[in-house]
């Protein structure tokens, strides 16, 4: 039976949620982790505590409740796209602007490039070389946006850094939803973008982490400088 004095119920819910979370993550997706009554008995708590703990995991996208014959609690995995949408909505709600989003994207990208310099998967390195060859053909803003998208997707595969990937996808989505003039509008500007991108990726291909960080930071500073100028002119927010 649940204890009800002081903060005991809240603590029991927290501990029960942790135990349920551990069971879900140790089980295959879609596996049943128990019924309401069986879990209450196994965890040594009341039915109400299990229900409250289960609601916590439902909000986390880790649990699904099935009712009727064969019902019970089933473990699931959170949907990455739903997490992206939720975090993107939170950023919009709190008034996050383009400069903040770009600061985060370029900061995370520096970590991705540094980590990618340790990649030894030859198939992925071949894809990266092919991307480097595309740089000279990125003449329009649309082509450069497509290049950046393909580059980020490749870096995610080269590094397998799920937290950085999630944060990058959220901030990129947030940035792309707000209209902005191009940061590299003229032919001369595009050459600066090309040179920066090429230096970063060649450092990655050389497996030089320090140089990849240095070049990514240099490109980041140039990009943020241009964004500040756009904001100062009143062309973007």
N, C-alpha and C positions, 0 to 999 in steps of 0.2 A: 504493500500500500504506500502511496506517496505521502511523504511528510509535508505538512502545510505550514510549519512555523517559520517566521522570518523570510529569508531569501532562498529557502531550501527548494521550493518548486522550480524556480528559475535555474538553480544550479543543476537540478536533476534533468531538466530539459536540455541544458547545454551538454552535459555529460552523455545523455542518451543520444543526442544528435551526433556527437563525435563518434560514438560506438556504431551507430547506423551508417555514418559516412564511411568509416573504416570497412565495414562489411560490403558496402556497395562497391568501393574502389578495389576491393580484393576479389570481387566476383565478376564474371563476364557480363557485358552489357545485356540487359534484358532478363537477367536471372532473378528468380524470386528469392528475397532474403527473409521472408517469413510473413505470417499473418499478424494481425493486430494483437491477438491474445497470446500467440506463441512468443512474439517479441517482448511483450510486457513481462511474461514469465521468465524469459531468458535474461532480460536486462534487470529484473528485480524491481520494476517500477509499475505504476498504475497505467491503465489504458489511456487516460487523459494525457499523461506525460508522453507516451509513445505518439499519440496523435499530434501533439504540439511539436515534438522533435521531427516528425515526418513532414510537417508543414514547412519547417526550416529547410529541409532537404529538397522539397518540391520547388521552393523558391530558388534554390541553387541549381535546379535542373538536374538533380541527381536521383530523384525518386518519382515513381509513378504509382498511383493507387488504382487497383482494379477491384471492382465490387462484383458480387455474385459468385456462382460456383467457380472454383479455381482462382478466386480473387486473393488479394493480399498486396504486399509491397514489393515492387520490382525496381531494381536498380537500372538507371539509364545514364547517359552521358550528356553533359550540357551541349547545346547547339552553339557552335562558334558564331554563326551569323546572328543568332538572337542576342548573344553577348555583345557583339559589335553594335547592333542597333540600340541596345539598352544603354551602353556607354556613350554612344553618339548622341542619344537623346539627352543624357545627363549633361554632356558638354554644352549642347545647345541651350538647355534650361538655365545653366549657370553662366551663360554669356561668353563662352570661350570664343576667342577671335582667331583670325588667320595667322597672326604673328605667333601666338602661343602654339597653335597646331604645327606650324612649320618648325618652330624651335624644337618641339618634341620629335617630329619626324626625322629631322636631320641629326638630332642627338642619338636616337635609336639606330639610325642608319650607320653612324660611325661604329657602333658596337657590332652591328651585323657585318660590316666590311672587315673589321678586325678579326671576328670569329671565322669569317669565310676564308681568310688567308690560311687557315689550318685545314681546309677541306682537301682531301686527297682522292675524292671520287672523280675518276677521269671523265665519265660521262657528263657530270655537272660542270667540270672545268671546260669541256668542249663547248657546252652551251654558253658559258661565260665568254669564251673567245669569240663565239658567234655574235654575242651582244656587243662586244667591243667593235667588231667589224660593222655593226649597224650604226655606230655613232655618227659617222660621216654622212649618213643618209637621213638623219633626223633634222630635216629642214624646217618643218612646220611645228607649231605648238602641239597639234594633235599627235604628231609622230613622236615628239619628245615625251608627251604624257604616256603614250603607249610603251615607249622604251622604259620609262621609270616604273610603270606597273609591272612589266615583264622582269625587270631587274630585281625589284623587291620580291616577287614570287620566287625567283631563282635563289636569292639570298636566303629566303626562309628555308628552302630545301637544303641549301648548303650548310646551314648552321643548326637547324632544328632547335631554335630557341623560342618555345611556345609563348612565353610571357611577352617577349619583345615583339613577336609576330602579332599577337593580339593587339597590343598597344599601338603598333605601327598601322595596322589595318584600320583601327578606330580613328586615329588622327588623320590618316589619309582620306578616309571617307568623309570626315568632318570638314577637312580643308576643301575637298573637291565639290562639296555641296554649296560653297559660297563663291559667287562669281568674283574672279580676280583677273586683272590684266596680266599678260605674260611678263615674267621677270627678266626674260632674255629676248627682247622684241626685235632688235636689229641683227643684221648679218654678223656684225662684229661681236655682239653680245652672244649670239649662238656659238661662235668660235670659242668664246670664253667658257661656255657651258660644256662644249665638246672636250676642250682641253682638260677641264676639271674632272669630268667623268672618266676620261681615258686614263689620267694619272692614277685615279683611285683603283680602277679595275686592273690595271697592269700591276700595281702593287699587290693586289689580292692574288693575281696569277703567279707572282714571284714569291708568294708565301711569306711576304714581309709584313708582319703585323704592325710594327712601329710606323712604317711608311704608309700603310693603308690608313692608320689612324690619323697621321699627319695630313695626308691628302684629303681625307674625308672632312677633317676639321677646317682645312683651308676652303674647301668647296662650301661647307656650311656657313662660314663667316661671310663669304661672298653672296650667297643666297639670302641670308638674313639682312645683309646691308641693303640689297636691292629691295627686299620686302619693306624695310623701314622707309625707304625713299618713296615707294608706292603709297604707303599709308600716310606719309607726311604730305603728299600731293592730294590726298583725299580720294585716291582711285580705288582703295580697298580698305577693309577693316580687319 
